[in-house]
Amino acid sequence: MKKKSRRHPAMIRLAIVGTGGMANMHAEAFNKITGVKMAAVCDVDEARARSFAQRHAPEAVVSTDFARLLRDVPLDAVSIVTPDHLHAPLSLQALASGKHVLCEKPLALNYPDARRMARAAAKAGVVNMVNFSYRNAPAIEAAARLVASGEIGEIVHIEASYRQSWLTSNAWGDWKTNPTWLWRLSSKHGSRGVLGDVGVHILDFATYPVGPVKSVHARLKTFVKLKGRRIGKYVLDANDSALMQVEFANGALGVIHATRWATGHLNSLLLEISGTKGALRVELDRSRDTFEVCAGSDINQAKWRTLRAAPTPHIYERFIAAIRTGVAGCPDFARGAEIQKILDGCFASDRTGRSVIV
């Protein structure tokens, strides 16, 4: 049974913390939900915060001091959309003040911090969710249900990838001139590289239908992007490509990889799961609402059938629904900590050159 949290009245007062590019998606999504008021905006850059508020919530309180905001502004919930290194300290402050929290991924910079966040959230008895946003795709939800049904049998092999090309393409802008992208390349600015940025997504994507990971053997690499390896204050040292060989708790083997160098792929996620009775494939470049299955009489002809998935609410809707109903939302901080433990295992494996039990 899902854990109950306290209920809230129809109008939910929300603060968005961090006003970079991803925050616009949060604001636009929350503004479309009836009964949600964006009551406050917080960012260390006051001018950017005011511009953001003017765009999305002109009447919102604008602050550069998160602690003061929590103390002085009546709020029910916060959505944390800051650089990675601020996720843990800001979430813990919000939880201590009794606020429901939606936090961007990765949940923290390391597993001990993520575990501390999950325990604090459980103790506070509030809704806590991590934005594994590709759970919004109906196809992955349907794929997870199909695996659970046993239709493709015992899972034995998994292939998953997350490919981006913003280091080779200007489709999303020029990373060399935009702090939105530059901080993601710099460990000094809190980045865990492509592994922490999008590898976290593909790990959730792969393990959600299949189950937990037992061990991982990882290789991370940072390529030379510019002579001198820095732009101004940004040292370009965070990993650009990540390769993972994993063994799942159920005995299945998998290959998972993520890169920012995949020319021709703006934002491509692929998951293929092979079982003893069939296989399924989710390819979000093709469709978020359909997936493919090869099972039964189709196996001998290697024929794939396309199935349509039922619509699912996105995470912002699920977060608000959880607050209103008092039923815990998913994926929660405990799930975020589980994925963070795998990330830590990847970094340890890369350092030692050995497989790591997670």
C-alpha positions as CSV (number, residue, x, y, z in Angstrom):
1,M,0.0,0.0,0.0
2,K,1.3,3.4,-0.9
3,K,2.2,5.7,2.0
4,K,-0.2,8.5,2.8
5,S,0.9,12.1,3.2
6,R,-1.1,15.0,4.4
7,R,-3.8,16.4,2.0
8,H,-4.0,20.0,0.8
9,P,-6.8,22.2,-0.3
10,A,-7.7,22.8,-3.9
11,M,-5.3,25.8,-4.4
12,I,-1.6,24.7,-4.1
13,R,1.0,27.4,-3.8
14,L,4.2,26.5,-5.5
15,A,7.7,28.0,-5.7
16,I,10.1,27.3,-8.5
17,V,13.8,27.4,-7.4
18,G,16.3,27.9,-10.2
19,T,15.3,29.7,-13.4
20,G,17.5,28.2,-16.1
21,G,16.3,26.6,-19.2
22,M,14.6,23.5,-17.7
23,A,12.6,25.7,-15.3
24,N,10.6,27.1,-18.2
25,M,9.2,23.6,-18.7
26,H,8.3,23.3,-15.1
27,A,6.5,26.6,-15.1
28,E,4.6,26.0,-18.3
29,A,3.5,22.6,-17.1
30,F,2.4,23.8,-13.6
31,N,0.6,26.8,-15.1
32,K,-1.6,24.5,-17.1
33,I,-2.8,22.6,-14.0
34,T,-6.0,24.1,-12.5
35,G,-5.6,25.0,-8.8
36,V,-1.9,25.6,-8.9
37,K,-0.5,29.0,-8.2
38,M,3.1,29.9,-8.9
39,A,3.5,31.9,-5.7
40,A,7.3,32.4,-5.7
41,V,10.4,32.3,-7.8
42,C,13.9,32.0,-6.4
43,D,17.4,32.3,-8.1
44,V,20.8,33.6,-7.1
45,D,20.6,35.8,-10.1
46,E,17.8,38.4,-9.3
47,A,17.6,39.8,-12.8
48,R,17.1,36.4,-14.3
49,A,14.5,35.5,-11.6
50,R,12.5,38.7,-12.2
51,S,12.6,38.0,-16.0
52,F,11.4,34.5,-15.4
53,A,8.6,35.6,-13.1
54,Q,7.5,38.3,-15.6
55,R,7.2,35.6,-18.2
56,H,5.4,32.9,-16.2
57,A,4.0,34.4,-13.0
58,P,4.0,38.3,-12.8
59,E,2.5,38.3,-9.3
60,A,5.0,35.8,-7.8
61,V,7.3,36.8,-5.0
62,V,10.9,37.0,-6.3
63,S,13.7,36.1,-4.0
64,T,17.5,35.3,-4.0
65,D,17.4,33.9,-0.5
66,F,15.8,30.4,-0.4
67,A,15.8,30.1,3.4
68,R,14.0,33.5,3.8
69,L,11.6,32.5,1.1
70,L,10.7,29.3,3.0
71,R,10.3,31.3,6.2
72,D,8.3,34.3,4.9
73,V,6.2,33.1,2.0
74,P,3.2,30.8,2.5
75,L,4.0,27.7,0.3
76,D,2.8,24.2,-0.1
77,A,5.4,22.9,-2.5
78,V,8.7,23.6,-4.2
79,S,10.1,22.5,-7.6
80,I,13.9,22.5,-7.5
81,V,15.4,23.1,-10.9
82,T,19.0,24.2,-10.0
83,P,22.4,22.9,-11.0
84,D,23.0,19.4,-9.6
85,H,25.2,20.3,-6.6
86,L,22.3,22.3,-5.1
87,H,19.7,19.6,-5.2
88,A,20.5,18.0,-1.9
89,P,21.0,21.1,0.3
90,L,17.9,22.9,-1.1
91,S,15.7,19.8,-0.9
92,L,16.7,19.1,2.7
93,Q,15.8,22.7,3.6
94,A,12.5,22.4,1.9
95,L,11.7,19.1,3.6
96,A,12.7,20.5,7.0
97,S,10.1,23.2,6.5
98,G,7.4,20.7,5.6
99,K,7.2,21.4,1.9
100,H,6.4,18.9,-0.8
101,V,9.3,18.6,-3.1
102,L,9.8,17.9,-6.8
103,C,13.5,17.8,-7.5
104,E,15.3,17.6,-10.8
105,K,17.6,14.7,-11.5
106,P,20.1,13.5,-10.5
107,L,18.8,13.6,-6.9
108,A,22.2,14.4,-5.5
109,L,25.9,14.3,-6.3
110,N,26.4,11.0,-4.4
111,Y,24.5,8.1,-2.8
112,P,25.0,9.2,0.8
113,D,23.4,12.5,0.1
114,A,20.6,10.9,-1.9
115,R,19.9,8.4,0.9
116,R,19.8,11.2,3.4
117,M,17.3,13.1,1.2
118,A,15.1,10.0,0.9
119,R,15.1,9.4,4.7
120,A,14.4,13.1,5.4
121,A,11.4,12.9,3.0
122,A,10.0,9.8,4.6
123,K,10.4,11.4,8.1
124,A,8.7,14.6,6.9
125,G,5.7,12.6,5.5
126,V,5.5,14.9,2.4
127,V,5.2,14.1,-1.3
128,N,8.7,13.8,-2.7
129,M,9.4,13.1,-6.4
130,V,12.5,13.2,-8.7
131,N,12.0,14.3,-12.3
132,F,12.8,11.3,-14.3
133,S,10.9,13.0,-17.1
134,Y,11.0,10.2,-19.6
135,R,8.5,8.3,-17.4
136,N,6.1,10.8,-19.0
137,A,6.3,8.7,-22.2
138,P,3.3,6.3,-22.2
139,A,5.4,3.7,-24.1
140,I,7.7,3.1,-21.1
141,E,4.8,2.7,-18.7
142,A,3.2,0.2,-21.1
143,A,6.5,-1.7,-21.6
144,A,6.9,-2.0,-17.8
145,R,3.4,-3.5,-17.5
146,L,4.1,-6.0,-20.3
147,V,7.3,-7.2,-18.7
148,A,5.6,-7.6,-15.4
149,S,2.8,-9.6,-17.1
150,G,5.4,-12.3,-18.1
151,E,4.4,-12.1,-21.8
152,I,8.1,-12.0,-23.0
153,G,9.2,-14.4,-20.3
154,E,12.3,-14.2,-18.1
155,I,14.4,-11.2,-19.0
156,V,17.9,-12.1,-20.2
157,H,19.4,-9.2,-22.1
158,I,18.9,-5.4,-22.2
159,E,20.3,-2.8,-24.6
160,A,19.7,0.9,-23.8
161,S,21.2,4.2,-25.0
162,Y,20.7,7.9,-24.6
163,R,22.4,9.8,-27.5
164,Q,22.7,13.6,-27.8
165,S,24.7,15.7,-30.2
166,W,24.9,19.2,-28.7
167,L,28.7,19.0,-28.6
168,T,28.7,18.6,-32.4
169,S,25.5,20.4,-33.3
170,N,24.1,24.0,-32.8
171,A,20.5,22.8,-32.9
172,W,20.1,23.7,-29.2
173,G,22.4,26.7,-29.4
174,D,26.2,27.1,-29.2
175,W,27.4,25.4,-26.0
176,K,30.7,27.4,-26.2
177,T,28.8,30.7,-25.4
178,N,25.9,29.5,-23.2
179,P,26.2,28.9,-19.4
180,T,23.2,26.6,-19.6
181,W,25.4,24.1,-21.4
182,L,28.9,25.1,-20.1
183,W,28.2,24.2,-16.4
184,R,27.2,20.7,-17.6
185,L,30.8,20.2,-18.8
186,S,32.5,21.4,-15.6
187,S,32.8,19.3,-12.4
188,K,33.7,22.5,-10.5
189,H,30.2,23.8,-11.3
190,G,28.6,20.6,-9.9
191,S,28.2,18.6,-13.1
192,R,28.6,14.8,-13.0
193,G,29.0,14.8,-16.7
194,V,26.9,13.0,-19.3
195,L,26.5,10.2,-16.8
196,G,24.8,12.4,-14.2
197,D,22.9,14.5,-16.7
198,V,21.3,12.0,-19.1
199,G,22.9,8.7,-18.0
200,V,20.7,8.9,-15.0
201,H,17.6,9.0,-17.3
202,I,18.6,5.9,-19.3
203,L,19.5,4.0,-16.1
204,D,16.0,4.7,-14.8
205,F,14.5,3.9,-18.2
206,A,16.2,0.5,-18.3
207,T,15.8,-0.5,-14.7
208,Y,12.2,0.6,-14.3
209,P,10.8,-2.4,-16.3
210,V,13.6,-4.9,-15.6
211,G,14.4,-4.3,-11.9
212,P,17.5,-3.4,-9.8
213,V,21.1,-3.7,-10.9
214,K,23.4,-6.1,-9.1
215,S,26.8,-4.9,-10.5
216,V,28.2,-2.5,-13.0
217,H,31.4,-2.2,-15.0
218,A,31.8,1.4,-16.4
219,R,34.1,3.4,-18.6
220,L,33.8,7.2,-18.6
221,K,35.7,9.5,-20.9
222,T,36.2,13.2,-21.4
223,F,37.3,14.2,-24.8
224,V,39.3,17.3,-25.7
225,K,36.8,19.9,-27.0
226,L,38.9,23.0,-27.1
227,K,42.6,23.7,-26.7
228,G,43.3,24.6,-23.1
229,R,40.2,22.6,-22.0
230,R,38.4,25.6,-20.5
231,I,36.2,28.5,-21.4
232,G,36.5,31.3,-18.9
233,K,35.7,30.0,-15.4
234,Y,34.4,26.7,-16.9
235,V,37.0,23.9,-16.8
236,L,35.8,21.3,-19.3
237,D,36.5,18.2,-17.4
238,A,33.2,16.4,-16.9
239,N,32.7,13.1,-18.8
240,D,31.2,13.3,-22.3
241,S,30.6,9.5,-22.9
242,A,29.7,6.7,-20.6
243,L,29.6,3.0,-21.3
244,M,28.1,0.5,-18.8
245,Q,28.0,-3.2,-18.7
246,V,25.5,-4.3,-16.0
247,E,24.2,-7.4,-14.4
248,F,20.7,-7.2,-13.0
249,A,19.5,-8.7,-9.8
250,N,17.4,-11.2,-11.8
251,G,20.6,-12.4,-13.7
252,A,20.0,-10.5,-16.9
253,L,22.9,-8.8,-18.6
254,G,22.8,-5.4,-20.2
255,V,24.7,-2.8,-22.1
256,I,23.8,0.8,-21.4
257,H,25.5,3.9,-22.8
258,A,25.1,7.7,-23.0
259,T,27.0,10.3,-25.0
260,R,26.9,13.9,-26.1
261,W,28.9,13.2,-29.3
262,A,26.2,11.2,-31.2
263,T,26.0,13.3,-34.4
264,G,22.5,12.9,-36.0
265,H,20.8,12.3,-32.7
266,L,19.4,15.4,-31.1
267,N,17.8,13.5,-28.1
268,S,17.5,9.8,-28.7
269,L,16.4,7.2,-26.2
270,L,16.3,3.5,-27.0
271,L,15.5,0.5,-24.9
272,E,15.3,-3.1,-26.1
273,I,14.5,-5.9,-23.7
274,S,14.9,-9.6,-24.7
275,G,13.3,-12.4,-22.8
276,T,12.9,-16.1,-23.1
277,K,9.5,-15.8,-24.7
278,G,9.9,-12.6,-26.8
279,A,11.3,-9.0,-26.9
280,L,10.1,-5.4,-26.8
281,R,11.6,-2.2,-28.1
282,V,10.9,1.4,-27.0
283,E,12.4,4.1,-29.3
284,L,11.3,7.6,-28.3
285,D,12.7,9.1,-31.5
286,R,10.0,7.2,-33.4
287,S,7.2,7.6,-30.9
288,R,6.4,8.3,-27.2
289,D,3.0,6.6,-27.5
290,T,3.9,3.3,-29.2
291,F,6.3,0.5,-28.7
292,E,7.2,-2.7,-30.6
293,V,6.9,-6.4,-29.5
294,C,8.1,-9.6,-31.0
295,A,6.5,-12.5,-29.3
296,G,4.4,-15.7,-29.9
297,S,4.1,-16.8,-33.5
298,D,6.0,-13.7,-34.7
299,I,9.3,-14.9,-33.2
300,N,10.2,-17.3,-36.0
301,Q,9.8,-14.6,-38.6
302,A,11.4,-11.9,-36.5
303,K,8.3,-9.9,-37.0
304,W,7.6,-6.9,-34.8
305,R,4.2,-5.6,-34.0
306,T,3.5,-2.0,-33.0
307,L,1.4,-1.5,-30.0
308,R,-0.2,1.8,-28.8
309,A,0.1,2.7,-25.1
310,A,-2.6,4.3,-23.1
311,P,-2.1,8.0,-22.2
312,T,-0.4,8.7,-18.9
313,P,-0.3,11.9,-16.8
314,H,3.1,13.7,-16.8
315,I,5.1,14.0,-13.7
316,Y,3.9,17.6,-12.8
317,E,0.3,16.4,-12.9
318,R,1.3,13.3,-10.8
319,F,3.1,15.5,-8.3
320,I,0.1,17.8,-7.8
321,A,-2.3,14.8,-7.7
322,A,-0.2,13.2,-5.0
323,I,-0.4,16.4,-2.9
324,R,-4.1,16.6,-3.3
325,T,-4.9,13.0,-2.6
326,G,-2.2,12.3,0.1
327,V,-1.0,9.2,-1.8
328,A,2.7,9.2,-2.4
329,G,3.9,9.9,-5.9
330,C,6.4,7.9,-8.1
331,P,9.3,8.1,-8.9
332,D,10.1,9.2,-5.3
333,F,13.3,10.1,-3.6
334,A,13.9,6.5,-2.6
335,R,14.0,5.7,-6.3
336,G,16.3,8.6,-7.0
337,A,18.7,7.3,-4.3
338,E,18.6,3.8,-5.9
339,I,19.7,5.2,-9.3
340,Q,22.3,7.4,-7.5
341,K,23.8,4.3,-6.0
342,I,24.3,2.9,-9.5
343,L,25.9,6.2,-10.6
344,D,28.3,6.1,-7.7
345,G,29.2,2.5,-8.7
346,C,29.9,3.7,-12.3
347,F,32.4,6.3,-11.0
348,A,34.0,3.8,-8.7
349,S,34.3,1.2,-11.5
350,D,35.8,3.8,-13.9
351,R,38.5,4.7,-11.2
352,T,39.4,1.1,-10.5
353,G,38.8,-0.6,-13.8
354,R,36.8,-3.3,-12.1
355,S,33.1,-4.3,-11.7
356,V,31.4,-2.8,-8.7
357,I,28.6,-4.4,-6.7
358,V,25.8,-1.9,-6.1
